[in-house]
Amino acid sequence: MSTARKISQAKYIEQEDLEQFANKKVIPEILRKEILTALSYYPMLKDTTITFAFKESFRKHFMQAQPVISTMFRRREEREYIILMNKYFEIEDERIFIDSMPVDVLVGWIGHELGHIVDYTHRGFFSLIKFGIGYLISKSFIIGAERVADTYAIHQGLAGHLIQTKNYILNHTHLPDRFKSKIRRLYMPPEEVMMLVEKAHK
């Protein structure tokens, strides 16, 4: 089977079967199918408490995964996490709403954020503090952290979705150029995702 065929394969799970992945999750109904589909690639997060929430005026990121600060002192398996999401991109007088995006693009985007959460679950308290500081002050740290999240997503079978997400952003004529430039600077390009898939299947 060709690499292109391998990365294009996607899970197709009935909604009632997806509901098993809703355990300990708070999910906006408008994105329920996309979020549960992304979660289905991460069985290790089935018992992890995660809230998916929209946030107004969330300018720096379209989505962001982070630990719930008040739970960081708990044991790793008892921590809680949140994925904050913008409802839309704002482009001059136009808005591109999140629920108008292609399903596979959203699954890839959410899958990337879940990769961050898997990374967080492997970190102790002081490692999480160090991560937060590094993300705030170091561009090279951000690049490394985003690559880690992408790598988790690829290993869980989300390479095809990731490529669709990245291509959607980089090729979308209406998205802001500054946002596209940020994606190019900080995130793994689609070509590298394909290379990692090829390497894994040699």
N, C-alpha and C positions, 0 to 999 in steps of 0.2 A: 504493500500500500504506500502511495506517495506521501511525502510530508504534508503537502497541501491538503490531501484527503484527511490525514490524521488530525490536523488542527481545525478542520472545518466541521468535524463531527461534534454534535451538540446533544445534550440530554433533552429528551422530550418526556416530561413527567406529568401525569394527570394532576389537576389541582388538588383532588382529595389525597393523593399520595404526597404532594408537596407539604401538606399541613403538618406532617410529622416534624418538619424542620422549624415550626413556629414555637416550639417549646422554649420558654423563658425569653421570648422576643416580643418587643412592642413595635408594630409595623403599621405605617399609614396604609389605609385600604387602597388608596389610589395606585400604590406601587407594590401591592401584596404579591402578585405573581412573580414580578421581576426579582424582588428581594428573596422570596422563598426559593426561586430557581437558583440564584447565586449561593444561597445557604446550602443547597443540596450538594454542592461541590465541596463543602467543608464539614464532613460528618464529625470531625473533632470539636466543632463548635456547637454541637447539638444541645449540650447542657450549659452553655455559656450565656449569661444574661446580657442581651444587647438591645438597646433602644435605637430605633431609626426615627429621626425627627427632623422636621423642616425648621429652618431658622431664618428669620427675616434679616435683611441687610447683612448677609454673610458674604463679604466681598472678596476675601483673599483666596477662597477655595470654592469649588463647586460641591465637593464632598470632603468630609474630614472625619477620620476615625480617631477616637481618643478614649483613654480610661476615664471612668467617673471618679473624680478626685477623691471624694469621700470614701471610696471603697479600696483605695490603693494600699492601705495598711492591712487589708485582709489577706488571707491565704490566696494563692494564685487562682485556685478553682472557685473562689467565692467573689472574685472581683466582678465588677460590672463595667460595661463599655457602651459608648454612644457613637453613632454615625450621624453627623449633622449634614443636612443636604439643603442646597439652594432650591427654591421652587422654579427658578428660571434664570437664564442668561438675559441680561439687559443690554441691548444694542441700540444706542441712540433712542429712538421712540418705539422700538420693537422689542418684544420679549419672546424668547424661545422657552416654553414651559417644559419641565422635566418629563411630564407624562406624554409629551408629543414626540419624544425621541424614540428611535427604534428599540425594540425589546432587547435584542442582542447587545446593543451598545450599553444599555443600562445594566444588564447582567454583568458585562465586563467591567464597568465602572464600579459597581457595588462589589464585585469579586475582588477587585484591587484593594478596596478599603477593608474587606474581610481579611486579606493577606496581612494588612497592618495589625489587625486584631490578633491573628495567630502569632505574629511576632511579639506582641505585647504579652500574650499568655506565657511566653517562655522567659520573660524578664522578671527579675526580682524588683523590689521597691526602688532601690538605689539605681538600678539600671534604667528604670522608667524615668526617674528624675534626670539622669544623665541624657537620656534620649530626648526629653522635652527641651532641655537647655541646648543641646546640639542642634535640634531642629530650628530653634529660634535664631541661632547666631552663625550657623555654618552652612554655606551653600553645598559644600562637598558632603556634609553629613546628610543633608536633604536628599541629594542624588543617591547616596548609598541606601538610605531608608526606603526610597521609592523603588529602587531596584530590588530590595529584599521583598517588598510587598508584591511586586510583579512576579518575582521568582516563585513565591508561594502559590500565587494564582496559576502560574504555568504548570507547576508540579501537580496541582489539583485538577488539571484538565481544562483550564479556562483560556488557553492560548488563543483559540479562534475568536472568542469573545473580546479578549484584550486587543487583538489586532483590529477588529471592527471598531472598537471604542477609539483607539488611537487614530485610525484612518478617518473616522467621523469627525474628530476634532481638527485634525491637520488639514483635511480637504473641505471642510465646511466653509463655504464662501462668506457666510454671515457672522461667523464667530469672530470676536475681536482679535486682531493680529497680536496684541500683547499677550493674550491668553495662549495663542498658538505658540508664540515664542517661548513662553514659560514651559509649556509641555515639551518642546524640543530640547530645552536646556536641562530639564530636571528628570525627565522620564525616559525609560527604555524605548527606543524606536521600534516600529513594527518589524523591521528587518532583523533586529537582534532577537526578538521573540521567536521568529522563525528559525534562526540559527540555534537557539537553545533547544527547540523542539527536535531539530535534526540531530543535534548532539545526543539528546536523550534516547533517540530511537536507533542509534548506530549499534 
